[in-house]
């Protein structure tokens, strides 16, 4: 999926949905760069219920509110109770970053 914060309204944000197979009380949902470094925390201490779909959106900005650098990003979900983290294989390409 391509994201262009300066482009048409439909391209200024990426929405994604997912579910987990196990309940989690303290999940982290974030956007990570190609080195799997967190760029934007979308949710911290999130309670996730097994099989229940949740959705988030990313506007291409980092945790400081600045536009992230142009490049490829992915979604990270950490499940501390299960001692597990998942990085989604599908990439988000930020077309015009900082």
Biopython code that builds the backbone (N, CA, C, O; Angstrom):
import numpy as np
from Bio.PDB.StructureBuilder import StructureBuilder

atoms = [
    (1, "UNK", "N", (0.854, -1.180, 0.000)),
    (1, "UNK", "CA", (0.000, 0.000, 0.000)),
    (1, "UNK", "C", (0.889, 1.228, 0.000)),
    (1, "UNK", "O", (1.883, 1.286, 0.725)),
    (2, "UNK", "N", (0.533, 2.204, -0.810)),
    (2, "UNK", "CA", (1.294, 3.442, -0.876)),
    (2, "UNK", "C", (0.592, 4.532, -0.074)),
    (2, "UNK", "O", (-0.635, 4.614, -0.035)),
    (3, "UNK", "N", (1.404, 5.360, 0.559)),
    (3, "UNK", "CA", (0.928, 6.463, 1.384)),
    (3, "UNK", "C", (1.619, 7.733, 0.912)),
    (3, "UNK", "O", (2.847, 7.788, 0.838)),
    (4, "UNK", "N", (0.826, 8.759, 0.593)),
    (4, "UNK", "CA", (1.383, 10.038, 0.162)),
    (4, "UNK", "C", (0.681, 11.151, 0.931)),
    (4, "UNK", "O", (-0.399, 11.590, 0.536)),
    (5, "UNK", "N", (1.290, 11.614, 2.038)),
    (5, "UNK", "CA", (0.666, 12.635, 2.876)),
    (5, "UNK", "C", (0.356, 13.943, 2.148)),
    (5, "UNK", "O", (-0.441, 14.744, 2.636)),
    (6, "UNK", "N", (0.980, 14.171, 0.981)),
    (6, "UNK", "CA", (0.746, 15.391, 0.213)),
    (6, "UNK", "C", (-0.145, 15.133, -0.999)),
    (6, "UNK", "O", (-0.451, 16.055, -1.755)),
    (7, "UNK", "N", (-0.559, 13.886, -1.184)),
    (7, "UNK", "CA", (-1.335, 13.517, -2.363)),
    (7, "UNK", "C", (-2.834, 13.649, -2.151)),
    (7, "UNK", "O", (-3.284, 14.353, -1.247)),
    (8, "UNK", "N", (-3.606, 12.963, -2.995)),
    (8, "UNK", "CA", (-5.063, 12.996, -2.880)),
    (8, "UNK", "C", (-5.519, 12.496, -1.507)),
    (8, "UNK", "O", (-4.818, 11.718, -0.859)),
    (9, "UNK", "N", (-6.672, 12.939, -1.078)),
    (9, "UNK", "CA", (-7.185, 12.613, 0.265)),
    (9, "UNK", "C", (-7.193, 11.112, 0.545)),
    (9, "UNK", "O", (-6.922, 10.701, 1.673)),
    (10, "UNK", "N", (-7.496, 10.292, -0.447)),
    (10, "UNK", "CA", (-7.553, 8.841, -0.247)),
    (10, "UNK", "C", (-6.184, 8.227, 0.035)),
    (10, "UNK", "O", (-6.105, 7.116, 0.561)),
    (11, "UNK", "N", (-5.111, 8.929, -0.304)),
    (11, "UNK", "CA", (-3.754, 8.396, -0.131)),
    (11, "UNK", "C", (-3.031, 8.968, 1.082)),
    (11, "UNK", "O", (-1.869, 8.632, 1.310)),
    (12, "UNK", "N", (-3.680, 9.818, 1.862)),
    (12, "UNK", "CA", (-2.997, 10.502, 2.963)),
    (12, "UNK", "C", (-2.948, 9.700, 4.250)),
    (12, "UNK", "O", (-2.329, 10.129, 5.224)),
    (13, "UNK", "N", (-3.579, 8.565, 4.267)),
    (13, "UNK", "CA", (-3.622, 7.733, 5.467)),
    (13, "UNK", "C", (-3.777, 6.282, 5.034)),
    (13, "UNK", "O", (-4.455, 5.986, 4.049)),
    (14, "UNK", "N", (-3.148, 5.387, 5.773)),
    (14, "UNK", "CA", (-3.288, 3.957, 5.524)),
    (14, "UNK", "C", (-4.047, 3.358, 6.694)),
    (14, "UNK", "O", (-3.682, 3.551, 7.854)),
    (15, "UNK", "N", (-5.091, 2.639, 6.379)),
    (15, "UNK", "CA", (-5.861, 1.936, 7.403)),
    (15, "UNK", "C", (-5.569, 0.455, 7.305)),
    (15, "UNK", "O", (-5.415, -0.080, 6.207)),
    (16, "UNK", "N", (-5.493, -0.207, 8.440)),
    (16, "UNK", "CA", (-5.281, -1.651, 8.447)),
    (16, "UNK", "C", (-6.051, -2.272, 9.602)),
    (16, "UNK", "O", (-6.319, -1.627, 10.615)),
    (17, "UNK", "N", (-6.397, -3.538, 9.422)),
    (17, "UNK", "CA", (-7.166, -4.284, 10.416)),
    (17, "UNK", "C", (-6.467, -5.614, 10.657)),
    (17, "UNK", "O", (-5.843, -6.173, 9.755)),
    (18, "UNK", "N", (-6.577, -6.111, 11.875)),
    (18, "UNK", "CA", (-5.985, -7.406, 12.208)),
    (18, "UNK", "C", (-6.689, -7.984, 13.426)),
    (18, "UNK", "O", (-7.482, -7.309, 14.084)),
    (19, "UNK", "N", (-6.389, -9.232, 13.712)),
    (19, "UNK", "CA", (-6.848, -9.864, 14.948)),
    (19, "UNK", "C", (-5.726, -10.748, 15.466)),
    (19, "UNK", "O", (-4.820, -11.122, 14.721)),
    (20, "UNK", "N", (-5.796, -11.077, 16.748)),
    (20, "UNK", "CA", (-4.804, -11.960, 17.361)),
    (20, "UNK", "C", (-5.490, -13.254, 17.777)),
    (20, "UNK", "O", (-6.711, -13.300, 17.921)),
    (21, "UNK", "N", (-4.704, -14.291, 17.967)),
    (21, "UNK", "CA", (-5.253, -15.606, 18.325)),
    (21, "UNK", "C", (-5.309, -15.842, 19.831)),
    (21, "UNK", "O", (-5.919, -16.804, 20.297)),
    (22, "UNK", "N", (-4.659, -14.944, 20.592)),
    (22, "UNK", "CA", (-4.652, -15.065, 22.047)),
    (22, "UNK", "C", (-4.995, -13.715, 22.660)),
    (22, "UNK", "O", (-4.651, -12.671, 22.105)),
    (23, "UNK", "N", (-5.677, -13.733, 23.811)),
    (23, "UNK", "CA", (-5.969, -12.489, 24.522)),
    (23, "UNK", "C", (-4.659, -11.848, 24.981)),
    (23, "UNK", "O", (-3.693, -12.541, 25.299)),
    (24, "UNK", "N", (-4.644, -10.519, 25.009)),
    (24, "UNK", "CA", (-3.470, -9.776, 25.456)),
    (24, "UNK", "C", (-3.935, -8.501, 26.147)),
    (24, "UNK", "O", (-4.760, -7.761, 25.612)),
    (25, "UNK", "N", (-3.400, -8.250, 27.338)),
    (25, "UNK", "CA", (-3.795, -7.061, 28.103)),
    (25, "UNK", "C", (-2.914, -5.848, 27.842)),
    (25, "UNK", "O", (-3.355, -4.719, 28.058)),
    (26, "UNK", "N", (-1.681, -6.048, 27.383)),
    (26, "UNK", "CA", (-0.710, -4.952, 27.273)),
    (26, "UNK", "C", (-0.003, -4.920, 25.919)),
    (26, "UNK", "O", (1.217, -4.766, 25.867)),
    (27, "UNK", "N", (-0.738, -5.062, 24.840)),
    (27, "UNK", "CA", (-0.119, -5.096, 23.509)),
    (27, "UNK", "C", (0.393, -3.722, 23.105)),
    (27, "UNK", "O", (-0.073, -2.691, 23.589)),
    (28, "UNK", "N", (1.356, -3.742, 22.211)),
    (28, "UNK", "CA", (1.881, -2.537, 21.577)),
    (28, "UNK", "C", (1.595, -2.667, 20.092)),
    (28, "UNK", "O", (1.896, -3.696, 19.486)),
    (29, "UNK", "N", (1.017, -1.633, 19.504)),
    (29, "UNK", "CA", (0.780, -1.582, 18.058)),
    (29, "UNK", "C", (1.570, -0.382, 17.553)),
    (29, "UNK", "O", (1.383, 0.737, 18.029)),
    (30, "UNK", "N", (2.456, -0.618, 16.586)),
    (30, "UNK", "CA", (3.349, 0.450, 16.135)),
    (30, "UNK", "C", (3.674, 0.296, 14.660)),
    (30, "UNK", "O", (3.439, -0.750, 14.054)),
    (31, "UNK", "N", (4.216, 1.359, 14.105)),
    (31, "UNK", "CA", (4.775, 1.353, 12.761)),
    (31, "UNK", "C", (6.286, 1.303, 12.921)),
    (31, "UNK", "O", (6.858, 2.066, 13.699)),
    (32, "UNK", "N", (6.935, 0.399, 12.179)),
    (32, "UNK", "CA", (8.392, 0.269, 12.255)),
    (32, "UNK", "C", (9.008, 0.508, 10.883)),
    (32, "UNK", "O", (8.371, 0.296, 9.850)),
    (33, "UNK", "N", (10.273, 0.960, 10.896)),
    (33, "UNK", "CA", (10.991, 1.197, 9.644)),
    (33, "UNK", "C", (11.653, -0.096, 9.163)),
    (33, "UNK", "O", (11.406, -1.170, 9.712)),
    (34, "UNK", "N", (12.481, 0.015, 8.152)),
    (34, "UNK", "CA", (13.107, -1.174, 7.565)),
    (34, "UNK", "C", (14.083, -1.871, 8.512)),
    (34, "UNK", "O", (14.475, -3.012, 8.266)),
    (35, "UNK", "N", (14.479, -1.191, 9.596)),
    (35, "UNK", "CA", (15.359, -1.794, 10.602)),
    (35, "UNK", "C", (14.567, -2.271, 11.815)),
    (35, "UNK", "O", (15.139, -2.637, 12.842)),
    (36, "UNK", "N", (13.234, -2.262, 11.680)),
    (36, "UNK", "CA", (12.298, -2.648, 12.739)),
    (36, "UNK", "C", (12.404, -1.763, 13.974)),
    (36, "UNK", "O", (12.132, -2.202, 15.091)),
    (37, "UNK", "N", (12.805, -0.505, 13.759)),
    (37, "UNK", "CA", (12.802, 0.504, 14.816)),
    (37, "UNK", "C", (11.432, 1.179, 14.824)),
    (37, "UNK", "O", (10.896, 1.508, 13.766)),
    (38, "UNK", "N", (10.866, 1.384, 16.011)),
    (38, "UNK", "CA", (9.549, 2.009, 16.115)),
    (38, "UNK", "C", (9.630, 3.466, 15.668)),
    (38, "UNK", "O", (10.440, 4.243, 16.173)),
    (39, "UNK", "N", (8.780, 3.815, 14.718)),
    (39, "UNK", "CA", (8.683, 5.174, 14.202)),
    (39, "UNK", "C", (7.476, 5.867, 14.823)),
    (39, "UNK", "O", (7.541, 7.041, 15.188)),
    (40, "UNK", "N", (6.378, 5.132, 14.940)),
    (40, "UNK", "CA", (5.140, 5.706, 15.483)),
    (40, "UNK", "C", (4.421, 4.659, 16.313)),
    (40, "UNK", "O", (4.141, 3.561, 15.833)),
    (41, "UNK", "N", (4.124, 5.000, 17.553)),
    (41, "UNK", "CA", (3.336, 4.128, 18.415)),
    (41, "UNK", "C", (1.870, 4.486, 18.199)),
    (41, "UNK", "O", (1.448, 5.610, 18.469)),
    (42, "UNK", "N", (1.104, 3.520, 17.710)),
    (42, "UNK", "CA", (-0.318, 3.748, 17.460)),
    (42, "UNK", "C", (-1.161, 3.376, 18.672)),
    (42, "UNK", "O", (-2.251, 3.914, 18.868)),
    (43, "UNK", "N", (-0.657, 2.463, 19.475)),
    (43, "UNK", "CA", (-1.361, 2.062, 20.689)),
    (43, "UNK", "C", (-0.415, 1.365, 21.642)),
    (43, "UNK", "O", (0.326, 0.467, 21.242)),
    (44, "UNK", "N", (-0.435, 1.775, 22.905)),
    (44, "UNK", "CA", (0.391, 1.136, 23.935)),
    (44, "UNK", "C", (-0.529, 0.649, 25.036)),
    (44, "UNK", "O", (-1.553, 1.274, 25.311)),
    (45, "UNK", "N", (-0.181, -0.452, 25.664)),
    (45, "UNK", "CA", (-1.014, -1.054, 26.704)),
    (45, "UNK", "C", (-2.421, -1.326, 26.187)),
    (45, "UNK", "O", (-3.408, -1.105, 26.889)),
    (46, "UNK", "N", (-2.497, -1.808, 24.951)),
    (46, "UNK", "CA", (-3.777, -2.085, 24.297)),
    (46, "UNK", "C", (-4.282, -3.460, 24.732)),
    (46, "UNK", "O", (-3.523, -4.428, 24.775)),
    (47, "UNK", "N", (-5.546, -3.529, 25.047)),
    (47, "UNK", "CA", (-6.170, -4.814, 25.377)),
    (47, "UNK", "C", (-6.751, -5.405, 24.098)),
    (47, "UNK", "O", (-7.623, -4.807, 23.468)),
    (48, "UNK", "N", (-6.259, -6.588, 23.721)),
    (48, "UNK", "CA", (-6.735, -7.274, 22.522)),
    (48, "UNK", "C", (-7.421, -8.570, 22.935)),
    (48, "UNK", "O", (-6.947, -9.275, 23.825)),
    (49, "UNK", "N", (-8.524, -8.873, 22.292)),
    (49, "UNK", "CA", (-9.284, -10.090, 22.565)),
    (49, "UNK", "C", (-9.114, -11.047, 21.384)),
    (49, "UNK", "O", (-9.242, -10.641, 20.229)),
    (50, "UNK", "N", (-8.830, -12.296, 21.673)),
    (50, "UNK", "CA", (-8.615, -13.296, 20.630)),
    (50, "UNK", "C", (-9.787, -13.312, 19.653)),
    (50, "UNK", "O", (-10.949, -13.383, 20.053)),
    (51, "UNK", "N", (-9.457, -13.243, 18.362)),
    (51, "UNK", "CA", (-10.449, -13.332, 17.309)),
    (51, "UNK", "C", (-11.227, -12.055, 17.028)),
    (51, "UNK", "O", (-11.994, -12.002, 16.067)),
    (52, "UNK", "N", (-11.045, -11.025, 17.848)),
    (52, "UNK", "CA", (-11.768, -9.764, 17.654)),
    (52, "UNK", "C", (-10.937, -8.819, 16.781)),
    (52, "UNK", "O", (-9.805, -8.476, 17.122)),
    (53, "UNK", "N", (-11.510, -8.412, 15.667)),
    (53, "UNK", "CA", (-10.792, -7.542, 14.743)),
    (53, "UNK", "C", (-10.675, -6.122, 15.295)),
    (53, "UNK", "O", (-11.632, -5.569, 15.838)),
    (54, "UNK", "N", (-9.479, -5.544, 15.145)),
    (54, "UNK", "CA", (-9.242, -4.150, 15.543)),
    (54, "UNK", "C", (-8.643, -3.415, 14.348)),
    (54, "UNK", "O", (-8.064, -4.033, 13.454)),
    (55, "UNK", "N", (-8.785, -2.116, 14.339)),
    (55, "UNK", "CA", (-8.275, -1.337, 13.230)),
    (55, "UNK", "C", (-7.500, -0.124, 13.703)),
    (55, "UNK", "O", (-7.775, 0.438, 14.763)),
    (56, "UNK", "N", (-6.532, 0.267, 12.904)),
    (56, "UNK", "CA", (-5.706, 1.447, 13.159)),
    (56, "UNK", "C", (-5.460, 2.150, 11.836)),
    (56, "UNK", "O", (-5.688, 1.582, 10.768)),
    (57, "UNK", "N", (-4.997, 3.376, 11.912)),
    (57, "UNK", "CA", (-4.623, 4.136, 10.720)),
    (57, "UNK", "C", (-3.313, 4.854, 11.001)),
    (57, "UNK", "O", (-3.020, 5.223, 12.138)),
    (58, "UNK", "N", (-2.526, 5.047, 9.940)),
    (58, "UNK", "CA", (-1.267, 5.783, 10.054)),
    (58, "UNK", "C", (-1.232, 6.859, 8.981)),
    (58, "UNK", "O", (-1.560, 6.612, 7.821)),
    (59, "UNK", "N", (-0.828, 8.056, 9.389)),
    (59, "UNK", "CA", (-0.803, 9.210, 8.493)),
    (59, "UNK", "C", (0.601, 9.577, 8.007)),
    (59, "UNK", "O", (0.799, 10.651, 7.440)),
    (60, "UNK", "N", (1.567, 8.695, 8.227)),
    (60, "UNK", "CA", (2.928, 8.951, 7.751)),
    (60, "UNK", "C", (3.775, 9.771, 8.704)),
    (60, "UNK", "O", (4.885, 10.177, 8.358)),
    (61, "UNK", "N", (3.264, 10.017, 9.897)),
    (61, "UNK", "CA", (3.998, 10.851, 10.858)),
    (61, "UNK", "C", (4.640, 9.977, 11.936)),
    (61, "UNK", "O", (4.175, 8.877, 12.233)),
    (62, "UNK", "N", (5.732, 10.507, 12.516)),
    (62, "UNK", "CA", (6.416, 9.793, 13.592)),
    (62, "UNK", "C", (5.834, 10.204, 14.943)),
    (62, "UNK", "O", (4.865, 10.961, 15.002)),
    (63, "UNK", "N", (6.423, 9.706, 16.018)),
    (63, "UNK", "CA", (5.910, 10.008, 17.364)),
    (63, "UNK", "C", (6.027, 11.480, 17.730)),
    (63, "UNK", "O", (5.331, 11.943, 18.634)),
    (64, "UNK", "N", (6.893, 12.227, 17.047)),
    (64, "UNK", "CA", (7.035, 13.661, 17.313)),
    (64, "UNK", "C", (6.039, 14.502, 16.524)),
    (64, "UNK", "O", (5.929, 15.708, 16.742)),
    (65, "UNK", "N", (5.318, 13.866, 15.612)),
    (65, "UNK", "CA", (4.375, 14.591, 14.778)),
    (65, "UNK", "C", (4.960, 15.046, 13.453)),
    (65, "UNK", "O", (4.273, 15.657, 12.634)),
    (66, "UNK", "N", (6.245, 14.742, 13.247)),
    (66, "UNK", "CA", (6.909, 15.100, 11.991)),
    (66, "UNK", "C", (6.656, 14.015, 10.953)),
    (66, "UNK", "O", (6.434, 12.854, 11.296)),
    (67, "UNK", "N", (6.691, 14.397, 9.701)),
    (67, "UNK", "CA", (6.555, 13.442, 8.621)),
    (67, "UNK", "C", (7.764, 12.505, 8.633)),
    (67, "UNK", "O", (8.906, 12.963, 8.665)),
    (68, "UNK", "N", (7.515, 11.203, 8.607)),
    (68, "UNK", "CA", (8.603, 10.220, 8.600)),
    (68, "UNK", "C", (9.341, 10.295, 7.264)),
    (68, "UNK", "O", (8.781, 10.762, 6.272)),
    (69, "UNK", "N", (10.589, 9.839, 7.235)),
    (69, "UNK", "CA", (11.335, 9.839, 5.977)),
    (69, "UNK", "C", (10.685, 8.921, 4.935)),
    (69, "UNK", "O", (10.031, 7.935, 5.275)),
    (70, "UNK", "N", (10.876, 9.261, 3.697)),
    (70, "UNK", "CA", (10.392, 8.432, 2.597)),
    (70, "UNK", "C", (10.974, 7.030, 2.741)),
    (70, "UNK", "O", (12.150, 6.883, 3.073)),
    (71, "UNK", "N", (10.174, 6.006, 2.499)),
    (71, "UNK", "CA", (10.675, 4.643, 2.618)),
    (71, "UNK", "C", (9.573, 3.637, 2.853)),
    (71, "UNK", "O", (8.390, 3.923, 2.669)),
    (72, "UNK", "N", (9.987, 2.452, 3.264)),
    (72, "UNK", "CA", (9.058, 1.346, 3.504)),
    (72, "UNK", "C", (8.900, 1.107, 4.998)),
    (72, "UNK", "O", (9.864, 1.157, 5.762)),
    (73, "UNK", "N", (7.673, 0.848, 5.392)),
    (73, "UNK", "CA", (7.324, 0.646, 6.797)),
    (73, "UNK", "C", (6.414, -0.565, 6.920)),
    (73, "UNK", "O", (5.799, -1.008, 5.950)),
    (74, "UNK", "N", (6.345, -1.086, 8.139)),
    (74, "UNK", "CA", (5.449, -2.217, 8.407)),
    (74, "UNK", "C", (4.800, -2.035, 9.767)),
    (74, "UNK", "O", (5.194, -1.178, 10.557)),
    (75, "UNK", "N", (3.803, -2.856, 10.017)),
    (75, "UNK", "CA", (3.072, -2.825, 11.277)),
    (75, "UNK", "C", (3.677, -3.857, 12.226)),
    (75, "UNK", "O", (3.928, -4.999, 11.841)),
    (76, "UNK", "N", (3.908, -3.440, 13.465)),
    (76, "UNK", "CA", (4.422, -4.305, 14.517)),
    (76, "UNK", "C", (3.362, -4.438, 15.596)),
    (76, "UNK", "O", (2.759, -3.447, 16.008)),
    (77, "UNK", "N", (3.134, -5.665, 16.055)),
    (77, "UNK", "CA", (2.265, -5.907, 17.205)),
    (77, "UNK", "C", (3.061, -6.753, 18.192)),
    (77, "UNK", "O", (3.453, -7.878, 17.882)),
    (78, "UNK", "N", (3.298, -6.202, 19.392)),
    (78, "UNK", "CA", (4.000, -6.941, 20.445)),
    (78, "UNK", "C", (2.968, -7.451, 21.440)),
    (78, "UNK", "O", (2.077, -6.717, 21.867)),
    (79, "UNK", "N", (3.104, -8.726, 21.801)),
    (79, "UNK", "CA", (2.228, -9.372, 22.769)),
    (79, "UNK", "C", (3.079, -9.852, 23.945)),
    (79, "UNK", "O", (3.526, -10.999, 23.953)),
    (80, "UNK", "N", (3.308, -8.993, 24.935)),
    (80, "UNK", "CA", (4.218, -9.352, 26.038)),
    (80, "UNK", "C", (3.777, -10.575, 26.831)),
    (80, "UNK", "O", (4.622, -11.373, 27.236)),
    (81, "UNK", "N", (2.479, -10.744, 27.064)),
    (81, "UNK", "CA", (2.014, -11.898, 27.845)),
    (81, "UNK", "C", (2.368, -13.214, 27.162)),
    (81, "UNK", "O", (2.648, -14.208, 27.832)),
    (82, "UNK", "N", (2.357, -13.224, 25.839)),
    (82, "UNK", "CA", (2.692, -14.423, 25.070)),
    (82, "UNK", "C", (4.173, -14.449, 24.697)),
    (82, "UNK", "O", (4.629, -15.384, 24.040)),
    (83, "UNK", "N", (4.940, -13.410, 25.120)),
    (83, "UNK", "CA", (6.351, -13.276, 24.772)),
    (83, "UNK", "C", (6.529, -13.420, 23.262)),
    (83, "UNK", "O", (7.339, -14.208, 22.774)),
    (84, "UNK", "N", (5.731, -12.618, 22.542)),
    (84, "UNK", "CA", (5.710, -12.734, 21.089)),
    (84, "UNK", "C", (5.563, -11.360, 20.448)),
    (84, "UNK", "O", (4.914, -10.471, 20.999)),
    (85, "UNK", "N", (6.173, -11.199, 19.275)),
    (85, "UNK", "CA", (5.951, -10.005, 18.480)),
    (85, "UNK", "C", (5.780, -10.424, 17.031)),
    (85, "UNK", "O", (6.382, -11.391, 16.565)),
    (86, "UNK", "N", (4.947, -9.673, 16.333)),
    (86, "UNK", "CA", (4.667, -9.975, 14.931)),
    (86, "UNK", "C", (4.903, -8.719, 14.113)),
    (86, "UNK", "O", (4.414, -7.642, 14.456)),
    (87, "UNK", "N", (5.648, -8.861, 13.039)),
    (87, "UNK", "CA", (5.828, -7.772, 12.087)),
    (87, "UNK", "C", (5.138, -8.241, 10.811)),
    (87, "UNK", "O", (5.514, -9.249, 10.212)),
    (88, "UNK", "N", (4.125, -7.488, 10.415)),
    (88, "UNK", "CA", (3.350, -7.871, 9.248)),
    (88, "UNK", "C", (4.227, -7.840, 8.008)),
    (88, "UNK", "O", (5.014, -6.909, 7.840)),
    (89, "UNK", "N", (4.114, -8.830, 7.139)),
    (89, "UNK", "CA", (4.951, -8.866, 5.934)),
    (89, "UNK", "C", (4.565, -7.789, 4.908)),
    (89, "UNK", "O", (5.409, -7.361, 4.120)),
    (90, "UNK", "N", (3.323, -7.358, 4.909)),
    (90, "UNK", "CA", (2.876, -6.345, 3.948)),
    (90, "UNK", "C", (3.495, -5.000, 4.287)),
    (90, "UNK", "O", (3.440, -4.549, 5.431)),
    (91, "UNK", "N", (4.082, -4.365, 3.284)),
    (91, "UNK", "CA", (4.772, -3.091, 3.502)),
    (91, "UNK", "C", (3.881, -1.891, 3.152)),
    (91, "UNK", "O", (2.987, -1.969, 2.309)),
    (92, "UNK", "N", (4.164, -0.795, 3.831)),
    (92, "UNK", "CA", (3.545, 0.488, 3.529)),
    (92, "UNK", "C", (4.670, 1.352, 2.959)),
    (92, "UNK", "O", (5.692, 1.547, 3.616)),
    (93, "UNK", "N", (4.493, 1.861, 1.764)),
    (93, "UNK", "CA", (5.509, 2.696, 1.141)),
    (93, "UNK", "C", (5.109, 4.157, 1.301)),
    (93, "UNK", "O", (4.082, 4.594, 0.781)),
    (94, "UNK", "N", (5.926, 4.899, 2.020)),
    (94, "UNK", "CA", (5.712, 6.329, 2.204)),
    (94, "UNK", "C", (6.396, 7.030, 1.042)),
    (94, "UNK", "O", (7.623, 7.043, 0.945)),
    (95, "UNK", "N", (5.592, 7.614, 0.162)),
    (95, "UNK", "CA", (6.091, 8.198, -1.084)),
    (95, "UNK", "C", (6.822, 9.517, -0.903)),
    (95, "UNK", "O", (7.888, 9.710, -1.488)),
    (96, "UNK", "N", (6.283, 10.416, -0.119)),
    (96, "UNK", "CA", (6.929, 11.729, 0.037)),
    (96, "UNK", "C", (7.049, 12.036, 1.514)),
    (96, "UNK", "O", (6.127, 12.572, 2.129)),
    (97, "UNK", "N", (8.181, 11.696, 2.069)),
    (97, "UNK", "CA", (8.420, 11.922, 3.482)),
    (97, "UNK", "C", (9.253, 13.159, 3.708)),
    (97, "UNK", "O", (9.393, 14.020, 2.840)),
    (98, "UNK", "N", (9.808, 13.218, 4.920)),
    (98, "UNK", "CA", (10.612, 14.398, 5.291)),
    (98, "UNK", "C", (11.954, 14.392, 4.583)),
    (98, "UNK", "O", (12.758, 15.304, 4.775)),
]
sb = StructureBuilder()
sb.init_structure("model")
sb.init_model(0)
sb.init_chain("A")
sb.init_seg("    ")
for serial, (resi, resn, name, xyz) in enumerate(atoms, 1):
    if name == "N":
        sb.init_residue(resn, " ", resi, " ")
    sb.init_atom(name, np.array(xyz, "f"), 0.0, 1.0, " ", f" {name:<3s}", serial, name[0])
structure = sb.get_structure()
